[in-house]
Amino acid sequence: MKSEMSPELPPASPLVSSPGPAGDGRRMSRRSFLLAGAGGLAALSAGVLPKAPGPVAWQEAGGVHRALPEALLPSACGECPAGCELLLRKVGDWVVGVRPIEPKPCLRAYTLPQQLVHPDRIRVPMARDGGRGGDRWTALGAEEAEERLASWLEEARGRVAVLVSEDGELASRAWMRLGAALAAPHVAWEDWVHGDGPVDAFQEATGWARWTPDLAEAAGVLAFGFDFLQALMPPVRTQEALKQWQERKIRPEVVTVGPRLDLSSMRADEWLPCRVGREPLVALAMAAMLVKNKGWHPSAARLPGFDALVAGLGRFDIPGACEQAGVQVGAVARLVEYLADRRWLCLGPRRRLADQRPVALLNALLGRVGEQGGWLPEPELRWKSGAHRPGPAEAVPAAIAGGQIDLLLVYRANPAFATPEPARWRKALQHVRRLVVFTDVYQETARLADLVLPVAPPAERRARFVSVDGGQVRVREVAPVMPAPAECPDPLDLALRVARRLAPKLASPMPTDAEALVAELEVAPAAARPFTFSVPEWTAPSYSAGRFHLLLETPLALLRMTGGHLPYLISAVGPHLRQWWETTVEINPETARELGVADRQLVKLSSEVGTIHARAKLYAGVPPDAVCVPLGLGHTLGAFAGKVGGNPAELVKWAAEAERPLWTQTKVNVEAL
């Protein structure tokens, strides 16, 4: 399989090796790259790969065709903590396709063949050569890179920060565990709040932080401003729940409340539009109606604080709240009748705590907290030694600015791109003494690093996925189906080797082999106390200066703002707009006429903290006082990603609540170009 030559397409990575097994340094055009995995694109729409004819190779001598060896080999997707199992179709030395295993993975798994040959892929360790932020690099051998990393960590111990993207693998936990052993003041998971529900409100009311919705057993769903079909983590769990719904005699109903007709609203049985940011007010009005009509579940009356809640909500101004939210009282009352009768699961995003409380309150009144078909507490996977509990990632920039951090280790995260107001992170990363980045592709945070270490996909290494199964720690090992590049170290083995080298100087002991590391993990059973009611007080959020509310879509294809380098995933964003390969901004047709903006015209979006360009798409599903942009596009570099519009995170003004980022309180101005 030879790719087309494309001399006009420069490599995005300064050290690009061949996408093929021969190591011949070839580059691929966009057309040939898309053709190289066309079966994966079919999988996005069909859910399975079509049966392809047997591959052949051309023998130069005599021009005779011969069949190449073919096999289906077990592997896993490493794109999220679910680690979905799958089969890789290998022909000769190439992985050419993906076959799903039940439960079928989401569309991201089908890009694995493309990831293996991507021109932005990092295949060897790289050391910065020149000023930070430049693209001059020196290739290192694996041993030299390990020596440099170990010496830096030894020198900086006690002044180290570790930021990890949660991928479900033992390797990521090993680097966090090493950070704790080095007495790192900051060890954190990458904060991605878009896929969470109102977990902070549940923690406040029950004392337990980890909660998950039991979507599969839900009697119905009422979602408040939450595009759960795309955002809820992990995606395979949502897909499996919807499949189980189809097998029921009576399919659960879905109702959404929100200002925008998002993907979940398009597929819902009913969409109740409301004003931007007023979804929690609608939830409060529904809770007050339930109390007024005595429609609560009997279990709610036995919970602490119930009598005070009834008295407080009895004084709630239901008509005033509905008027402020822009909804009719009759429409809300009709939905409340369904709620009282069918006890739907209520979903909402992880925004301000004040916005989460009404949704948590509704679930408690309906008897859907800690019960099948509602919100269930999840056990916690933690270290027996109590080595660390992950802290807030967003505390790291301030710690760097305060001189507390000498070395920052970033594992599979990209805070210079995927955070609100990422210029804050870029400024901090410019000033940290040393920055080490583990990544599979060349990206914005890696560009600022002193040392970049490659992470091979599970198809090329022995991956260990860690999860909780039946109250026990479960480790699932996945064998490689092809060898990794020669100088690409296994991230778990590297962490353990570094721990062995630093053992005499660690602040606390750390296991130095994989089996001992797993043995140190334990499952902490969920210890939620009964939900305690309190009378919620809600005030409208404050917004930054600007004319239009900025709504942010969280496409499943670009989950956690990753995958923007993969053409298949770029092509799967915004199917309702039929505009691909660019950052788009949804504008209401009335607003567009007022602004003099035509469909597909380039516009400038500006906020208090940033400016981007995007392609206007007229869409009646977005309100006139708002615009909507998908998250995950707008990279500044990459053979494919660097050609795709602006990053809307640049517009989002940094705001925090309990050191958790808030994405929904930004306004922007729009100008035609």
C-alpha positions in Angstrom: 0.0 0.0 0.0 1.7 3.1 -1.2 0.5 6.6 -0.5 0.5 9.5 -2.9 3.4 11.9 -2.7 2.4 15.4 -1.8 5.3 17.7 -1.7 3.0 20.7 -1.1 2.0 19.4 2.3 4.6 20.1 4.9 4.9 17.8 7.9 3.4 19.3 11.1 5.8 17.6 13.4 9.5 18.5 13.1 10.4 14.9 13.4 8.0 13.0 11.2 8.8 9.4 10.3 7.1 7.2 7.8 3.4 6.4 8.3 4.2 2.9 7.0 6.2 0.0 8.5 9.1 0.5 6.1 10.3 3.7 7.7 10.9 5.4 4.3 9.9 8.9 5.3 6.9 9.2 3.0 4.3 12.0 3.4 0.6 11.7 2.6 -1.8 14.1 0.9 -5.2 14.7 2.5 -6.9 12.7 -0.3 -4.7 9.7 0.1 -4.9 9.9 3.9 -8.7 9.8 3.7 -8.6 6.9 1.3 -6.2 5.0 3.5 -8.9 4.3 6.0 -12.1 4.6 4.1 -13.5 1.6 5.9 -13.4 3.6 9.1 -15.6 6.3 7.6 -18.1 3.7 6.6 -18.1 2.5 10.2 -19.2 5.9 11.4 -22.5 5.7 9.5 -23.1 2.0 9.5 -21.7 1.0 12.9 -19.8 -1.9 11.3 -17.2 -2.2 8.6 -18.2 -3.6 5.3 -16.6 -6.8 4.1 -13.8 -5.8 1.9 -12.2 -8.0 -0.9 -9.0 -9.8 0.0 -6.0 -7.5 -0.4 -3.3 -8.3 -2.9 0.3 -7.1 -3.5 1.9 -6.6 -6.9 5.1 -8.5 -7.5 7.3 -6.6 -9.9 8.8 -9.8 -11.3 6.2 -11.2 -13.6 3.4 -8.9 -12.4 1.7 -11.7 -10.5 -0.8 -10.9 -7.7 -0.3 -12.7 -4.4 -2.5 -12.6 -1.3 -1.1 -11.0 1.9 -1.6 -12.7 5.3 -4.7 -11.3 7.0 -5.9 -11.6 10.6 -8.4 -10.1 13.1 -6.6 -9.4 16.3 -8.1 -8.3 19.7 -7.2 -4.8 20.8 -8.7 -1.8 22.5 -9.5 1.9 22.0 -7.5 4.2 24.2 -9.6 7.4 23.5 -11.4 7.5 26.9 -11.5 5.6 30.2 -13.9 3.0 28.8 -11.1 1.3 26.8 -13.6 -0.4 24.5 -12.6 -3.8 23.2 -12.4 -4.3 19.4 -10.8 -6.3 16.7 -8.2 -4.8 14.4 -8.0 -6.1 10.8 -4.3 -6.5 10.0 -3.2 -7.2 6.4 0.5 -7.9 6.1 2.2 -5.2 8.2 -0.7 -2.8 8.1 -3.7 -2.3 10.3 -6.4 -1.4 7.8 -9.7 -1.7 9.6 -11.7 -2.0 12.9 -14.4 -4.6 13.7 -16.5 -3.8 16.7 -17.1 -6.1 19.7 -20.3 -5.8 21.7 -20.9 -3.3 23.2 -20.0 -1.4 20.0 -17.6 1.5 20.6 -18.3 5.0 19.6 -17.1 6.5 16.3 -13.7 7.5 17.7 -12.6 3.8 17.9 -12.8 3.5 14.1 -10.0 6.0 13.6 -7.3 3.7 15.1 -5.8 2.7 11.6 -5.5 6.4 10.9 -3.8 7.2 14.2 -1.1 4.7 13.4 -0.1 6.4 10.1 -0.8 10.0 11.1 1.8 12.6 9.8 1.6 14.5 13.1 2.5 11.4 15.1 5.5 11.6 17.5 7.6 8.4 17.1 10.8 9.3 18.9 11.7 11.3 22.1 12.5 14.9 21.2 14.5 17.6 23.1 13.9 21.3 22.5 16.7 22.9 20.4 16.4 26.7 20.8 13.8 29.0 22.3 10.6 27.6 23.9 7.7 27.6 21.5 9.8 27.1 18.4 9.8 24.1 16.1 13.5 23.1 16.4 14.0 19.7 18.0 16.7 17.1 18.5 15.8 13.4 18.3 16.9 11.4 21.4 17.2 7.7 22.0 14.9 6.1 24.5 17.6 5.6 27.1 18.9 9.1 26.7 15.4 10.5 27.2 14.9 8.3 30.3 18.2 9.5 31.8 17.3 13.1 31.2 13.8 12.7 32.7 15.0 10.9 35.7 17.7 13.4 36.5 15.2 16.3 36.1 12.7 14.7 38.4 15.3 14.0 41.0 16.5 17.6 40.9 13.0 19.0 41.1 11.5 16.6 43.7 9.1 18.4 46.0 8.6 21.1 43.3 6.9 18.9 40.7 3.4 19.0 39.3 1.8 16.2 37.3 -1.2 16.7 35.1 -2.8 13.6 33.6 -5.7 13.0 31.2 -7.8 10.2 32.5 -7.6 7.4 29.9 -8.4 4.3 32.1 -4.9 2.9 31.8 -2.6 1.8 34.6 0.2 3.9 32.9 -1.6 7.2 33.6 -2.1 6.2 37.2 1.6 5.2 37.5 2.7 8.7 36.6 0.3 10.2 39.1 1.6 7.8 41.7 5.2 8.8 41.0 4.2 12.4 41.4 2.9 11.6 44.9 6.1 9.7 45.7 8.1 12.8 44.7 5.9 14.8 47.1 4.6 16.8 44.2 2.4 19.6 45.6 0.0 19.3 42.6 -1.1 16.0 41.1 -4.3 16.4 39.1 -6.6 14.8 36.5 -7.3 17.1 33.5 -10.6 18.8 34.4 -13.3 18.1 31.8 -16.6 19.2 33.3 -18.7 19.0 30.1 -19.3 15.3 30.5 -20.3 15.4 34.2 -23.7 15.9 35.7 -24.5 17.9 38.9 -22.0 15.9 40.9 -20.9 18.8 43.1 -24.5 19.3 44.3 -24.8 15.5 45.0 -21.5 15.7 47.0 -22.8 18.7 49.0 -26.0 16.9 49.8 -24.6 13.3 50.4 -20.9 13.7 51.1 -19.9 11.5 48.2 -18.3 12.9 45.0 -18.6 10.2 42.4 -22.1 9.8 40.8 -23.3 8.4 37.5 -26.8 8.3 35.9 -28.4 4.9 35.4 -29.5 5.7 31.9 -30.2 2.1 30.9 -32.9 1.6 33.6 -34.3 5.2 33.4 -38.1 5.5 33.0 -37.5 8.6 31.0 -35.0 11.5 30.8 -35.5 15.2 31.5 -32.4 17.1 30.5 -31.8 20.7 31.4 -29.3 22.4 29.0 -27.3 19.1 28.7 -26.6 17.6 25.3 -26.2 14.2 27.0 -26.2 12.1 23.8 -22.9 13.7 22.9 -21.4 14.8 26.2 -22.1 12.1 28.8 -19.1 10.0 29.6 -18.2 7.4 28.6 -20.0 7.4 25.2 -20.3 3.6 25.0 -22.4 3.6 28.1 -24.9 6.0 26.6 -25.0 4.0 23.3 -25.6 0.7 25.2 -28.4 2.3 27.2 -30.2 3.5 24.1 -29.9 0.0 22.6 -31.5 -1.4 25.7 -34.3 1.1 25.4 -35.2 -0.2 22.0 -35.7 -3.7 23.5 -38.4 -2.4 26.0 -42.1 -2.7 25.3 -42.5 1.0 26.1 -39.6 3.1 25.1 -38.6 5.8 27.7 -39.4 9.3 26.6 -36.9 12.1 26.4 -37.6 15.8 27.1 -35.0 18.5 26.9 -35.1 22.1 28.3 -32.7 24.6 26.9 -32.1 27.6 24.7 -30.6 25.6 21.7 -31.9 22.8 19.6 -28.9 20.5 20.1 -28.4 16.9 19.0 -30.2 15.5 22.1 -33.1 17.9 21.6 -33.4 16.9 17.9 -33.9 13.3 18.9 -36.0 14.0 21.9 -39.8 13.6 22.1 -40.2 17.2 23.2 -38.0 20.3 23.4 -39.0 23.1 25.7 -37.0 26.2 24.6 -36.0 28.7 27.4 -33.7 31.7 27.8 -30.0 31.2 27.9 -28.8 30.3 31.4 -32.3 29.9 32.8 -32.6 26.1 32.7 -32.0 25.8 36.5 -34.8 28.3 37.1 -37.2 26.0 35.1 -36.0 23.0 37.3 -36.7 25.0 40.4 -40.2 25.9 39.2 -40.8 22.2 38.5 -39.6 21.3 42.0 -42.0 23.9 43.5 -44.9 22.5 41.5 -44.1 19.0 42.7 -44.2 20.2 46.3 -47.4 22.3 45.7 -49.1 19.3 44.2 -47.6 16.8 46.7 -46.3 14.9 43.8 -43.0 13.8 45.5 -42.1 10.2 46.0 -42.8 8.8 49.5 -39.0 8.2 50.0 -38.3 11.9 49.7 -40.5 12.7 52.7 -38.2 10.6 54.9 -35.0 12.5 54.0 -33.4 15.2 56.3 -34.6 18.7 55.7 -37.7 17.7 53.8 -40.1 19.8 55.9 -38.0 22.9 55.6 -37.8 22.4 51.8 -41.6 22.1 51.5 -42.0 25.3 53.5 -39.4 27.1 51.4 -40.6 26.0 48.0 -44.1 26.9 49.1 -43.1 30.5 48.9 -41.4 30.2 45.5 -42.8 32.5 42.7 -43.6 29.9 40.0 -45.2 32.4 37.5 -42.3 34.9 38.0 -39.7 32.2 37.4 -41.4 30.9 34.3 -41.7 34.5 32.9 -38.0 35.1 33.6 -37.1 31.8 31.9 -39.3 32.5 28.9 -41.5 29.4 29.3 -45.2 29.0 29.8 -46.5 27.9 33.2 -48.9 25.5 31.5 -46.1 23.8 29.6 -44.1 23.4 32.9 -47.2 22.1 34.7 -47.8 19.5 32.0 -44.2 18.2 32.3 -44.5 18.1 36.1 -47.5 15.7 35.8 -45.3 13.3 33.8 -42.5 13.7 36.3 -44.7 12.8 39.3 -46.2 9.9 37.5 -43.2 8.4 35.7 -40.3 9.6 37.9 -37.9 10.5 35.1 -34.2 10.7 35.5 -33.2 14.4 35.5 -29.9 15.5 33.9 -28.0 18.7 33.9 -24.5 20.0 33.3 -21.8 20.6 35.8 -22.0 24.4 35.9 -22.2 26.7 39.0 -23.1 24.9 42.2 -26.2 27.1 42.3 -27.2 25.8 38.8 -26.6 22.1 39.8 -28.7 22.2 43.0 -32.2 22.4 41.3 -31.5 19.4 39.2 -30.2 17.4 42.1 -33.2 18.5 44.1 -35.6 17.3 41.4 -34.0 13.8 41.4 -34.3 13.6 45.2 -38.0 14.6 45.2 -38.6 11.9 42.6 -36.8 9.3 44.6 -34.1 9.0 42.0 -30.9 9.4 44.1 -29.2 6.1 45.0 -31.9 4.1 43.2 -32.0 2.1 40.0 -33.0 4.3 37.1 -31.6 7.4 38.8 -28.3 8.7 40.0 -26.1 6.1 41.5 -23.0 6.6 43.7 -19.9 5.1 42.1 -17.1 3.4 44.0 -13.7 5.1 44.0 -10.5 3.5 42.8 -7.7 4.7 45.0 -4.3 3.8 46.5 -4.2 1.8 49.7 -1.3 3.9 50.9 -3.5 7.0 50.6 -0.7 8.4 48.4 -2.8 11.1 46.9 -6.2 12.2 45.8 -6.2 14.1 42.5 -6.5 17.9 43.0 -7.7 20.6 40.7 -5.7 21.1 37.5 -6.5 24.7 37.2 -4.5 25.4 40.4 -1.3 24.6 38.4 -0.9 27.9 36.5 -1.1 30.0 39.7 1.4 27.6 41.4 3.8 28.1 38.5 3.4 31.9 38.7 4.0 31.7 42.4 7.3 29.9 41.9 6.2 26.7 43.5 6.8 24.5 40.5 10.1 23.7 38.8 9.0 20.9 36.6 5.6 20.1 35.1 4.9 16.7 33.7 1.9 16.6 31.4 0.6 13.1 30.3 -1.7 13.0 27.3 -3.3 16.4 28.1 -3.1 19.6 26.1 -3.9 22.5 28.5 -2.4 25.1 26.1 -5.5 24.3 23.9 -8.3 22.6 25.8 -8.9 24.9 28.7 -10.9 28.2 29.1 -8.7 31.2 28.2 -5.8 28.9 27.3 -3.5 31.9 27.1 -3.3 31.6 30.9 -1.7 28.2 30.5 0.5 29.2 27.7 1.9 32.0 29.8 2.5 29.7 32.7 4.2 27.1 30.5 6.5 29.7 29.1 7.7 30.4 32.6 8.0 27.0 34.2 11.6 25.9 34.4 11.1 22.5 32.7 8.1 21.1 30.9 7.9 17.4 30.0 5.0 16.3 27.7 3.8 12.7 26.9 1.7 12.8 23.7 0.9 10.8 20.6 0.8 13.7 18.2 2.6 17.1 18.0 0.2 19.6 19.7 0.2 23.1 21.4 1.5 22.0 24.8 4.2 19.8 23.3 5.4 22.8 21.2 6.3 24.5 24.5 8.0 21.5 26.1 11.6 20.9 26.9 11.2 17.2 26.4 8.5 15.4 24.4 8.0 11.6 24.9 5.9 9.6 22.5 2.9 7.5 23.6 2.1 4.7 21.2 -1.6 3.6 20.8 -2.6 0.3 22.5 -2.3 -1.5 19.1 1.5 -1.1 19.5 2.1 -1.9 23.2 0.9 -3.9 26.1 -1.8 -1.8 27.6 -3.4 -2.4 31.0 -6.9 -0.9 31.6 -7.9 -0.6 35.2 -11.6 -0.4 36.3 -14.0 -1.5 39.1 -16.0 -4.7 38.5 -18.2 -6.1 41.1 -16.5 -4.1 43.8 -13.1 -5.5 42.8 -10.1 -4.0 41.0 -10.2 -5.4 37.4 -7.1 -5.2 35.1 -7.7 -6.0 31.5 -4.5 -6.5 29.5 -4.4 -5.9 25.7 -1.5 -7.3 23.7 0.0 -5.3 20.8 -0.8 -6.3 17.3 2.3 -4.7 15.8 5.6 -3.4 17.1 6.0 0.2 18.3 8.7 2.4 16.8 12.1 1.4 18.0 12.7 4.4 20.3 9.1 4.7 21.5 9.2 3.7 25.2 6.3 2.0 26.9 4.9 4.7 29.3 4.1 2.3 32.1 7.5 0.6 32.0 9.1 4.0 31.8 7.3 5.2 34.9 8.3 2.1 36.8 12.0 2.2 35.7 12.2 5.9 36.7 10.7 5.0 40.1 13.3 2.3 40.6 16.1 4.7 39.8 14.8 7.3 42.1 13.7 4.9 44.9 16.4 6.0 47.5 15.4 9.7 47.1 11.6 9.4 46.9 9.7 11.1 49.7 7.5 8.0 50.1 8.0 4.5 48.7 6.3 3.5 45.4 5.8 0.0 43.9 8.3 -0.6 41.0 6.6 -3.4 39.1 3.2 -3.5 37.5 1.8 -6.3 39.7 2.8 -4.5 42.9 1.3 -1.3 41.5 -2.0 -3.0 40.9 -1.9 -4.6 44.3 -1.7 -1.2 45.9 -5.0 -0.2 44.3 -8.2 -0.7 46.2 -11.9 0.0 45.7 -13.5 2.3 48.2 -17.2 1.5 48.3 -19.6 4.3 47.8 -20.3 5.9 51.2 -23.0 8.4 50.4 -25.2 9.4 53.3 -29.0 10.1 52.8 -29.6 13.1 50.6 -30.1 16.2 52.8 -32.5 18.8 51.5 -31.8 22.5 51.7 -33.8 25.3 50.2 -31.9 26.4 47.1 -31.3 30.0 46.4 -30.7 30.9 42.7 -29.5 34.1 41.1 -28.7 34.7 37.5 -25.1 34.2 36.5 -22.9 37.1 35.7 -21.5 37.3 32.2 -18.5 39.0 30.6 -19.1 42.0 28.4 -20.5 41.4 24.9 -23.7 41.3 22.9 -24.3 37.6 22.4 -24.2 34.6 24.8 -21.5 32.1 23.7 -22.9 28.6 23.7 -20.5 25.8 23.3 -21.3 22.5 21.6 -19.4 19.4 22.8 -19.3 17.1 19.8 -18.9 13.4 20.5 -16.4 13.2 17.6 -14.1 15.7 19.5 -14.7 14.4 23.0 -12.6 16.3 25.6 -11.4 18.6 22.8 -9.3 15.8 21.4 -9.2 14.2 18.0 -9.1 17.4 16.0 -6.1 16.1 14.1 -8.1 13.2 12.6 -9.9 13.9 9.3 -12.7 11.4 10.0 -13.6 13.1 13.3 -13.3 16.6 11.8 -15.8 15.4 9.1 -18.3 14.2 11.8 -18.7 17.6 13.5 -22.0 19.5 13.0 -23.9 17.1 10.7 -27.0 19.3 11.0 -25.1 22.2 9.4 -23.5 20.3 6.5 -20.4 22.4 6.9 -17.2 20.5 7.6 -13.4 21.2 7.9 -13.9 24.6 9.5 -14.9 26.1 12.8 -18.5 27.1 12.4 -20.6 29.5 14.4 -24.4 29.1 14.5 -26.2 32.4 14.1 -30.0 32.9 14.2 -31.2 34.0 10.7 -32.9 37.1 12.3 -29.6 38.1 14.0 -27.7 37.4 10.7 -29.9 39.8 8.8 -29.4 42.5 11.4 -25.6 42.0 11.3 -25.5 41.8 7.5 -24.0 38.3 7.7 -24.7 35.8 5.0 -24.7 32.0 5.3 -21.1 30.6 5.0 -19.6 34.1 5.4 -16.5 34.5 7.5 -17.0 36.4 10.7 -14.9 37.6 13.6 -16.0 36.6 17.2 -14.4 38.7 19.9 -14.7 38.6 23.7 -12.9 40.3 26.6 -10.0 37.9 26.3 -9.7 36.8 22.7 -10.7 36.8 19.0 -11.2 34.0 16.5 -12.6 33.7 13.0 -15.3 31.2 12.1 -17.6 30.4 9.2 -21.2 31.6 9.8 -24.0 29.0 9.5 -27.6 30.3 9.8 -29.5 28.1 12.1 -32.9 28.8 13.6 -32.2 26.4 16.4 -30.0 28.9 18.2 -31.7 31.9 19.9 -31.3 35.4 18.5 -29.3 36.6 21.6 -26.7 33.8 21.3 -24.3 32.1 19.0 -22.9 28.5 19.2 -19.5 27.2 18.4 -18.3 23.5 18.7 -15.3 22.8 21.0 -12.3 20.9 19.7 -11.4 22.7 16.4 -9.0 25.5 15.9 -5.6 24.0 16.5 -2.6 26.2 15.6 -0.5 23.4 14.1 -1.0 20.1 12.4 -1.1 18.6 8.9 -4.9 18.6 9.1 -5.9 20.2 12.4 -3.9 23.4 11.8 -6.1 24.2 8.8 -9.4 24.2 10.6 -10.7 27.5 11.9 -10.4 29.1 15.4 -10.5 27.7 18.9 -13.6 28.9 20.8 -11.8 28.3 24.1 -9.8 31.4 23.3 -13.0 33.4 23.8 -14.0 32.0 27.2 -13.0 34.2 30.0 -11.5 32.3 32.9 -13.9 32.0 35.8 -13.7 29.4 38.6 -15.8 28.0 41.4 -13.9 25.9 43.9 -11.1 25.9 41.3 -13.3 24.2 38.7 -13.5 26.0 35.3 -16.8 27.5 34.3 -17.3 27.6 30.5 -20.8 29.2 30.2 -20.5 32.8 31.4 -19.0 34.4 28.3 -20.5 36.9 25.9 -19.1 37.8 22.5 -19.5 40.3 19.7 -19.9 39.3 16.0 -18.5 41.2 13.1 -18.8 40.3 9.4 -15.6 40.0 7.4 
